[in-house]
Amino acid sequence: MKLLHIASLLSLVAAAQAHMEVSWPPVFRSKFNPRVPGSLIDYDMTTPLKADGSNYPCKGYNVDAGTPEGSPGVVWRAGGTYNLTVAGSATHSGGSCQASLSYDRGRTWVVVHSWIGGCPLTPTWDFTLPNDTPPGEALFAWTWFNKIGNREMYMNCGAVTIRASGYAARSPADSIYNRPAQFVANVNNGCSTLEGADVLFPKPGPDTDYDSDGTAAPVGNCGASGRRTRPSRA
Ligand SMILES: *[C@@H]1O[C@H](CO)[C@@H](O)[C@H](O)[C@H]1NC(C)=O
C-alpha cells in the first residue's frame, strides 16, 4: 500500500512537470514511435534540453540516425504539406516553435516553418516543404521556446525520407538553399529568450505564422547562435 502511494505521488509530480513532446512524425526514443524498443524509450521526452547545452541537438538522440530504431518513420515529398503534432499538457502559455531539417545528422539545420506565438497551444501544425528540398534521408526537428516558466529550449528529432518533387523552388526566397538556420537559445550559447513574450526569431524564414499578443527579440549573441546550414546540392 505504502509503495503504491509513493508511486501515485511520483506520477503526480511527473504530471505536474510534464511539458510537451512530438507524437507525429515519429521521433527518436519516443513512446509514440513503433520503431523504438521498450528498453530505449525515453519516458522523459517532454523535458527540455539541458541548460548547459550538452545534449543539443535532439537531446543527444541524433546518434540513432542510421540505426534500425532510428530509421525514417515517414516519407515526405518535397513541396508536400505535412503535420507536426505535439502531445502533453503543460504548454507554458505557448511560445514560438520551428520545424527544421538536417542533412548532416543534426550538425546543421535549415528552417522550413516558424510559428511566432501560440505554439503549441493547438496540438497540430501544418507546414509545407520547399519544392527543392533535396531527396534522401534527413532529420526533422521540432524546437520550442516556451513563453512562461524557466528559459528553456525543447527539441525532438526524428528521421524522415524525402523524395524529390521534380519542381523548381517557387521563388528564390522559398528555396531551401536560402532558408535561415534554426534558432538556438537558452542552451549556454550566449543567446537567451525573455520570459513573458513569444520570441521573435531574428530570421524566421519565408514560411512564418504569427499569432502573438506580445513578442520580444532574444538577447545576447543570437545572430550567430544558429549554425548556418545549407543542404549540399547533390
Ligand atoms: C498527421 O498526418 C498523419 C499522416 O498523414 C495522419 O495519420 C494524422 O492523422 C495527422 N494528424 C492530425 C492531427 O491531423
The ligand as an SDF file (V2000), in Angstrom:
LIG
                    3D

 14 14  0  0  0  0  0  0  0  0999 V2000
   -0.8670   13.8790  -39.3250 C   0  0  0  0  0  0  0  0  0  0  0  0
   -0.5400   13.1540  -40.5030 O   0  0  0  0  0  0  0  0  0  0  0  0
   -0.6460   11.7370  -40.3520 C   0  0  0  0  0  0  0  0  0  0  0  0
   -0.1290   11.1030  -41.6300 C   0  0  0  0  0  0  0  0  0  0  0  0
   -0.7810   11.6000  -42.7330 O   0  0  0  0  0  0  0  0  0  0  0  0
   -2.0780   11.3720  -40.0730 C   0  0  0  0  0  0  0  0  0  0  0  0
   -2.1840    9.9820  -39.8700 O   0  0  0  0  0  0  0  0  0  0  0  0
   -2.5300   12.0900  -38.8090 C   0  0  0  0  0  0  0  0  0  0  0  0
   -3.9000   11.8390  -38.5960 O   0  0  0  0  0  0  0  0  0  0  0  0
   -2.2970   13.5790  -38.9320 C   0  0  0  0  0  0  0  0  0  0  0  0
   -2.5980   14.1770  -37.6470 N   0  0  0  0  0  0  0  0  0  0  0  0
   -3.5160   15.1170  -37.4910 C   0  0  0  0  0  0  0  0  0  0  0  0
   -3.7790   15.5160  -36.0940 C   0  0  0  0  0  0  0  0  0  0  0  0
   -4.1070   15.6270  -38.4440 O   0  0  0  0  0  0  0  0  0  0  0  0
  1  2  1  0
  1 10  1  0
  2  3  1  0
  3  4  1  0
  3  6  1  0
  4  5  1  0
  6  7  1  0
  6  8  1  0
  8  9  1  0
  8 10  1  0
 10 11  1  0
 11 12  1  0
 12 13  1  0
 12 14  2  0
M  END
$$$$
